Amino acid sequence: MAAVRMYTTEVCPFCVRAKALLRQRGVSEIEEIRIDLDPEQRARMMEATGRRTVPQIFIGDTHVGGCDDLVALDQRGGLAPLLAA
Protein backbone atom coordinates (compact mmCIF):
# COMPACT_ATOMS: atom_id res chain seq x y z
CA MET A 1 0.00 0.00 0.00
CA ALA A 2 1.22 3.48 -0.85
CA ALA A 3 2.38 5.77 1.95
CA VAL A 4 -0.17 8.38 3.02
CA ARG A 5 0.93 11.77 4.35
CA MET A 6 -1.54 14.37 5.56
CA TYR A 7 -1.06 17.94 6.73
CA THR A 8 -3.54 18.49 9.57
CA THR A 9 -4.51 20.53 12.61
CA GLU A 10 -5.93 19.27 15.89
CA VAL A 11 -9.47 20.60 15.54
CA CYS A 12 -10.16 20.11 11.82
CA PRO A 13 -13.39 18.20 11.10
CA PHE A 14 -12.35 17.72 7.46
CA CYS A 15 -9.13 16.06 8.64
CA VAL A 16 -11.14 13.67 10.80
CA ARG A 17 -13.43 12.85 7.88
CA ALA A 18 -10.50 12.26 5.50
CA LYS A 19 -8.73 9.99 7.99
CA ALA A 20 -11.94 8.01 8.52
CA LEU A 21 -12.38 7.46 4.76
CA LEU A 22 -8.76 6.39 4.36
CA ARG A 23 -9.12 3.92 7.22
CA GLN A 24 -12.30 2.54 5.64
CA ARG A 25 -10.26 1.93 2.50
CA GLY A 26 -7.66 -0.06 4.42
CA VAL A 27 -5.05 2.54 5.29
CA SER A 28 -3.61 1.61 8.67
CA GLU A 29 -0.88 4.23 8.90
CA ILE A 30 -1.14 7.93 8.10
CA GLU A 31 1.83 10.23 8.56
CA GLU A 32 0.25 13.32 10.09
CA ILE A 33 2.08 16.61 9.91
CA ARG A 34 0.52 19.02 12.40
CA ILE A 35 0.86 22.52 10.97
CA ASP A 36 -0.78 24.08 14.04
CA LEU A 37 2.23 22.96 16.09
CA ASP A 38 4.91 23.88 13.55
CA PRO A 39 4.54 27.04 11.42
CA GLU A 40 7.47 25.92 9.26
CA GLN A 41 5.44 22.90 8.19
CA ARG A 42 2.59 25.20 7.11
CA ALA A 43 5.03 27.05 4.88
CA ARG A 44 6.26 23.73 3.42
CA MET A 45 2.67 22.62 2.83
CA MET A 46 1.82 25.86 1.04
CA GLU A 47 4.94 25.61 -1.09
CA ALA A 48 4.20 22.00 -2.05
CA THR A 49 0.48 22.42 -2.71
CA GLY A 50 -0.24 26.10 -3.35
CA ARG A 51 -3.03 25.81 -0.76
CA ARG A 52 -3.51 27.16 2.76
CA THR A 53 -6.24 24.86 4.07
CA VAL A 54 -6.08 21.47 5.75
CA PRO A 55 -6.14 18.64 5.22
CA GLN A 56 -3.70 18.39 2.34
CA ILE A 57 -3.30 14.75 1.45
CA PHE A 58 -0.50 12.99 -0.40
CA ILE A 59 -0.68 9.36 -1.45
CA GLY A 60 2.78 8.30 -2.46
CA ASP A 61 4.11 11.26 -4.43
CA THR A 62 0.64 12.29 -5.65
CA HIS A 63 -1.01 15.35 -4.14
CA VAL A 64 -4.67 14.38 -3.84
CA GLY A 65 -5.81 17.70 -2.36
CA GLY A 66 -8.21 18.22 0.51
CA CYS A 67 -11.04 16.18 1.99
CA ASP A 68 -13.54 16.99 -0.78
CA ASP A 69 -10.93 16.05 -3.38
CA LEU A 70 -10.32 12.74 -1.59
CA VAL A 71 -14.04 11.94 -1.44
CA ALA A 72 -14.47 12.80 -5.14
CA LEU A 73 -11.48 10.62 -6.05
CA ASP A 74 -13.00 7.74 -4.11
CA GLN A 75 -16.40 8.19 -5.77
CA ARG A 76 -14.75 8.13 -9.21
CA GLY A 77 -13.04 4.86 -8.30
CA GLY A 78 -9.57 6.38 -8.33
CA LEU A 79 -8.64 6.05 -4.66
CA ALA A 80 -8.21 2.27 -4.45
CA PRO A 81 -5.79 2.05 -7.40
CA LEU A 82 -3.76 4.97 -6.04
CA LEU A 83 -3.52 3.32 -2.62
CA ALA A 84 -2.54 0.01 -4.20
CA ALA A 85 0.31 1.54 -6.24
Secondary structure, 3 states (H helix, E strand, C coil): CCCEEEEECCCCHHHHHHHHHHHHCCCCCEEEEECCCCHHHHHHHHHHHCCCCCCEEEECCEEEECHHHHHHHHHCCCHHHHHHC
